[in-house]
Amino acid sequence: MRFDDEVTRNVFYRNFYDPYAWSWQHDNSRWDLLDVMRACYALRPEGINWPENDDGLPSFRLEHLTKANGIEHSNAHDAMADVYATIAMAKLVKTRQPRLFDYLFTHRNKHKLMALIDVPQMKPLVHVSGMFGAWRGNTSWVAPLAWHPENRNAVIMVDLAGDISPLLELDSDTLRERLYTAKTDLGDNAAVPVKLVHINKCPVLAQANTLRPEDADRLGINRQHCLDNLKILRENPQVREKVVAIFAEAEPFTPSDNVDAQLYNGFFSDADRAAMKIVLETEPRNLPALDITFVDKRIEKLLFNYRARNFPGTLDYAEQQRWLEHRRQVFTPEFLQGYADELQMLAQQYADNKEKVALLKALWQYAEEIV
């Protein structure tokens, strides 16, 4: 969901569709079945076959899950085949673990999740997240330390299974630096066992006792260690102040000069949304003559990019030069070199996968053509 939602929103934003309506109109909502499968494996695994990857860890790849459970998925990674396979996996969980399924479905709502979170008491919860790693079933007990100082949909959680000594020993500046340091670069330093949980992104949270002792043992989670850490946190209220400072004084988001990357610069007004609907309803050949006044300064630039990408024949000579200059500003030599290096690395990594290699070649060809 964290990937698909961003791609969907940005594609709609750049093409004059409402970036958000798809997720709420007509009683629509968002839900991530990947985390549902992770939760089922960790909390109620009975009745479902759980495949392992080459490293002996649980695999939640759709094609592996369907094969292990005898579900038809003959054309993996085809969009419609994946949709039907995903629905079939959802049915399997609902059939084999109906109470867990219903709980997770109900608690995809942020208001339901908010009712679980008791920051003053640091009431422990069980949390399932890909950030925890498959080696422990993507699961841990967590304690809510504080709400994010700027984002009302984010709560700061401590991973109780981790090493909390950095929270006790380090100041907020050092903690912040270490928190944003890649694990591979930490050396002998302990990672900071803190993560943000965004209640508007369908996280899996449940009462602490939802993780049964036998399942904690199976996942290698030390219950007593978690309880000891919780006790220490409750006895050291200064930790809460330090973690709030980490996020309150974080580096500000650097805005992009490229209008295509400015989705989150603000919501469009009702008047602008009405005007954008007119753009969609206008015949492409009539777009150059369209006389509409927009309040938001982004829209004029978006409209130009929209025409240039989708209807290049509507551009006059001066506009063609403007589009060329825009592409050169975005696709700088430095950017293209980094892009080429990344594609090359991926091509080596997936050399045995013809489909992925073909896709990587198509991505490079697109870059060559657009510059």
Stockholm file with secondary structure:
# STOCKHOLM 1.0

chainA/1-371         MRFDDEVTRNVFYRNFYDPYAWSWQHDNSRWDLLDVMRACYALRPEGINWPENDDGLPSFRLEHLTKANGIEHSNAHDAMADVYATIAMAKLVKTRQPRLFDYLFTHRNKHKLMALIDVPQMKPLVHVSGMFGAWRGNTSWVAPLAWHPENRNAVIMVDLAGDISPLLELDSDTLRERLYTAKTDLGDNAAVPVKLVHINKCPVLAQANTLRPEDADRLGINRQHCLDNLKILRENPQVREKVVAIFAEAEPFTPSDNVDAQLYNGFFSDADRAAMKIVLETEPRNLPALDITFVDKRIEKLLFNYRARNFPGTLDYAEQQRWLEHRRQVFTPEFLQGYADELQMLAQQYADNKEKVALLKALWQYAEEIV
#=GR chainA/1-371 SS CTTHHHHHHHHHHHTTSCSSGGGTGGGCCCCCHHHHHHHHHHHCCTTSCCCBCTTSSBCCCHHHHHHHTTCCCTTTTCHHHHHHHHHHHHHHHHHHSHHHHHHHHHTTSHHHHHTTCCTTTTCCEEEECGGGCGGGTTEEEEEEEEECSSCTTEEEEEETTSCCHHHHHSCHHHHHHHHTSCGGGCTTSCCCCEEEEETTSCCEEEEGGGSCHHHHHHHTCCHHHHHHHHHHHHHCTHHHHHHHHHHHTCCCCCCCSSGGGCGGGCCCCHHHHHHHHHHHHSCGGGGGGCCCCCSSTHHHHHHHHHHHHHCGGGCCHHHHHHHHHHHHHHSCHHHHHHHHHHHHHHHHHTTTCHHHHHHHHHHHHHHHHHC
#=GC SS_cons         CTTHHHHHHHHHHHTTSCSSGGGTGGGCCCCCHHHHHHHHHHHCCTTSCCCBCTTSSBCCCHHHHHHHTTCCCTTTTCHHHHHHHHHHHHHHHHHHSHHHHHHHHHTTSHHHHHTTCCTTTTCCEEEECGGGCGGGTTEEEEEEEEECSSCTTEEEEEETTSCCHHHHHSCHHHHHHHHTSCGGGCTTSCCCCEEEEETTSCCEEEEGGGSCHHHHHHHTCCHHHHHHHHHHHHHCTHHHHHHHHHHHTCCCCCCCSSGGGCGGGCCCCHHHHHHHHHHHHSCGGGGGGCCCCCSSTHHHHHHHHHHHHHCGGGCCHHHHHHHHHHHHHHSCHHHHHHHHHHHHHHHHHTTTCHHHHHHHHHHHHHHHHHC
//
